Amino acid sequence: MRVWYNTDTKCNLFGNDCFSINLRYGSKGDEVRELQEFLTDEKLYTGPVSGNFYSLTRTAVRKFQRREKLNVTGVWNKKTRERAQNILNSDVGE
C-alpha cells in the first residue's frame, strides 16, 4: 500500500483529495511537488521533486494521460486529477 501524506496540505488517501487545482507548465509549489511524487510512484517521472512544473513534469503528465486514455494536453486538469485520485483511492485497499 502506498503511504502518502503531506503535512502541509493534508493530502492523504483517507478522505482528502490530493489533487484539487489545475497545474501546467510554469506552476510552482507544494501541489506540483505532490504531483511529481505521484508521477514518480507511477514510474512516469524520474526528475527531481522540486515543486517546479517544467518540461520533465509536463512529459510525465502526458505519459499518464496517454496511459489512462485521456486527452493528452500536458495540463494536470480536472479529468486527469480525478483519474489520479481514483488510483490513489484504489491503493487504500491493497
Disulfide bonds with the S-S distance in Angstrom:
Cys11-Cys18 2.27
